[in-house]
Amino acid sequence: QLKTPVGRGRAFLRYCLVHRQLAESLQLCLLDPESLCEWYYARSPFLSPKWRAEILGSLYELDSVTFHLAL
């Protein structure tokens, strides 16, 4: 059913929100600094430890919200 990259990305976000896994999933993606440098420009907030911590902190707070989204 999910034919486009945008549709698959939205489905992934919905799944993570419903299962309260968005922060953990993103944190796992951010563990490898070499891969991050390949995917993001030098000014990306994901490459800054301070900004990365703030983003992840906000997403962990979002985990306390209950989402009921159609998957």
C-alpha positions as CSV (number, residue, x, y, z in Angstrom):
1,Q,0.0,0.0,0.0
2,L,2.8,2.4,0.8
3,K,4.3,3.2,-2.6
4,T,6.2,6.4,-2.0
5,P,9.1,7.2,0.3
6,V,7.0,10.0,1.9
7,G,4.2,7.5,2.6
8,R,6.6,5.0,4.1
9,G,8.2,7.8,6.2
10,R,4.8,8.9,7.5
11,A,3.8,5.3,8.3
12,F,7.1,4.9,10.2
13,L,6.4,8.1,12.2
14,R,2.8,7.0,13.0
15,Y,4.1,3.6,14.1
16,C,6.8,5.1,16.4
17,L,4.3,7.6,17.9
18,V,1.7,4.9,18.7
19,H,4.3,2.6,20.2
20,R,6.2,5.4,22.0
21,Q,9.4,4.6,20.2
22,L,10.2,7.7,18.2
23,A,13.0,9.0,20.5
24,E,14.6,5.6,20.9
25,S,14.5,5.0,17.1
26,L,16.1,8.3,16.3
27,Q,18.7,7.9,19.0
28,L,19.7,4.5,17.5
29,C,20.0,6.2,14.1
30,L,22.3,8.9,15.6
31,L,24.8,6.6,17.3
32,D,27.2,6.4,14.3
33,P,28.9,9.8,13.7
34,E,30.5,8.7,10.5
35,S,27.2,7.8,8.9
36,L,25.7,11.1,10.2
37,C,28.4,13.1,8.4
38,E,27.6,11.3,5.1
39,W,23.9,12.1,5.4
40,Y,23.8,15.6,6.9
41,Y,25.6,18.9,6.2
42,A,28.0,20.3,8.8
43,R,25.4,22.8,10.1
44,S,22.8,20.1,10.8
45,P,21.5,20.1,14.4
46,F,22.0,16.3,14.4
47,L,25.7,16.8,14.3
48,S,25.8,19.1,17.3
49,P,25.8,17.2,20.6
50,K,24.0,20.1,22.3
51,W,21.1,20.3,19.7
52,R,21.0,16.5,19.4
53,A,20.5,16.2,23.2
54,E,17.7,18.8,23.1
55,I,15.9,17.2,20.2
56,L,16.1,13.7,21.8
57,G,15.0,15.2,25.2
58,S,11.9,16.7,23.5
59,L,11.1,13.5,21.8
60,Y,11.4,11.5,25.0
61,E,8.9,13.9,26.5
62,L,6.6,13.3,23.6
63,D,6.7,9.6,24.5
64,S,4.4,10.4,27.4
65,V,1.6,11.4,25.1
66,T,-0.8,8.7,24.0
67,F,-1.4,8.6,20.3
68,H,-4.3,6.7,18.6
69,L,-3.4,6.9,14.9
70,A,-4.7,4.7,12.2
71,L,-1.9,2.5,11.0
